[in-house]
Amino acid sequence: MFRSYEDYKSAIDGRALPAAIIDLDAIAENARRVLAAANGKRVRVVSKSIRCVTIIKHILSLSEQFQGVMCYSADEAVFLSQQGLSDLLVAYPTAVPASIENVCQAIGQGADITLMVDSVEHVQCIDNLAENLGVIVPLCLDVDMSTQHGPIYFGVKRSPVRSVEAAMRVYESVKQCQHVHLEGVMGYDAQIAGVMDNVPGQWAKNKVMRYLKRKSIPRLMQLRGDVVKAVRDAGADLRFVNGGGSMSLVPTSQDPACTEIAVGSAFYASAIFDNYVDLEFVPAAMFALAVARNPDDDIYTCSGGGYIASGAAGKDRLPSPYLPENCSLLPMEGAGEVQTPVVCKSHKLKPGDPIFLRHAKAGEICERFRTALLIVDGKVESEVSTYRGDEQCFF
Ligand SMILES: Cc1ncc(COP(=O)(O)O)c(C=O)c1O
């Protein structure tokens, strides 16, 4: 526990609820843990897991080892460039001409944005638009890191580039174009970073997941390294090789092919990441709901709270009551559209008191709140705008 219920309650006393809360001291602690695990590699900040310009800039200011931002949309990269950020890598390809043109125009005005590709079509589309607008667009090649173990496909369905040959086909098309060039390779090990392996009550499944991860890591590292070598041998002057995520920091930090690791969720330490064996972070982002009524002993019904996370739907996508300790949601109600009953046996609460919950995923909480209260030394230091407060909505 980083701070107690009473600490946070007194910090936000008198504030309007519901409210999003980000504890900058907890972020600093998480940043230290990230750097300690990164083995000296640079760390690119994953914006989708932050979604607040002030916090992205704050993290980047904590260490020179934090360099660059991994954006989740081309339009977002343009927005962040307008906020003064540079080295912006768009992690997912887009085939929307208006977004690519937006990036090309920003590059023409000095923006430092790299677009992701995984096919000859992506390359040619960007090259055509870049030619029309008279710019050269830096590209990064997304290599799929999924692995096959007998009948089990362990990974995600994103990039179709699954071999050196497929990577070289895309790279050869880059070489034939005048208005794009290859600056980076990304191999995101989603099956390591994104699959929980320490879920309470799922002993057997956890064991299988850890076994598959152990088998998968050397194979994906081999492919990532082979692709990097092949494109370098064919003339690519790569500025970076990106891999990993918060929950694959440790293996990625050991991969000689990777020059940098992408990390986002570790900074807020959202609830779903409690279910991993590798690393531990301290909760830094939460939201406070106000108790509105008390329908039964130990049950406090709060206003709001139904902030469900994306991904395969299940109980782990619900917010988790955090403080007071040992609170829980009612299985029949979950977190409601406008009301959320919370079971709390450790404290007697009254209407108006806060209950603190954590979102299952990191950045999505910022889509629900226009501002976040920043806590420093146990006090609200300032109130800052989230992407939503900035009127930004990318997906
Ligand atoms: C391409 C890519 N890299 C890295 C990450 C890891 O992000 P985080 O550290 O927030 O888990 C993700 C998350 O989905 C991703 O899509």
The ligand as an SDF file (V2000), in Angstrom:
LIG
                    3D

 16 16  0  0  0  0  0  0  0  0999 V2000
    2.8820   -2.1010  -29.7020 C   0  0  0  0  0  0  0  0  0  0  0  0
    2.8210   -2.1100  -28.2280 C   0  0  0  0  0  0  0  0  0  0  0  0
    3.9570   -1.9770  -27.5220 N   0  0  0  0  0  0  0  0  0  0  0  0
    3.9380   -1.9760  -26.1730 C   0  0  0  0  0  0  0  0  0  0  0  0
    2.7650   -2.1250  -25.4750 C   0  0  0  0  0  0  0  0  0  0  0  0
    2.8270   -2.1810  -23.9540 C   0  0  0  0  0  0  0  0  0  0  0  0
    2.1410   -1.1750  -23.3510 O   0  0  0  0  0  0  0  0  0  0  0  0
    2.0240   -1.1790  -21.7750 P   0  0  0  0  0  0  0  0  0  0  0  0
    3.3840   -0.9900  -21.2340 O   0  0  0  0  0  0  0  0  0  0  0  0
    1.1250   -0.0320  -21.5020 O   0  0  0  0  0  0  0  0  0  0  0  0
    1.4290   -2.4690  -21.3640 O   0  0  0  0  0  0  0  0  0  0  0  0
    1.5620   -2.2830  -26.1650 C   0  0  0  0  0  0  0  0  0  0  0  0
    0.3070   -2.4970  -25.4400 C   0  0  0  0  0  0  0  0  0  0  0  0
   -0.7010   -2.9140  -25.9130 O   0  0  0  0  0  0  0  0  0  0  0  0
    1.5920   -2.2740  -27.5720 C   0  0  0  0  0  0  0  0  0  0  0  0
    0.4670   -2.4260  -28.3000 O   0  0  0  0  0  0  0  0  0  0  0  0
  1  2  1  0
  2  3  1  0
  2 15  2  0
  3  4  2  0
  4  5  1  0
  5  6  1  0
  5 12  2  0
  6  7  1  0
  7  8  1  0
  8  9  2  0
  8 10  1  0
  8 11  1  0
 12 13  1  0
 12 15  1  0
 13 14  2  0
 15 16  1  0
M  END
$$$$
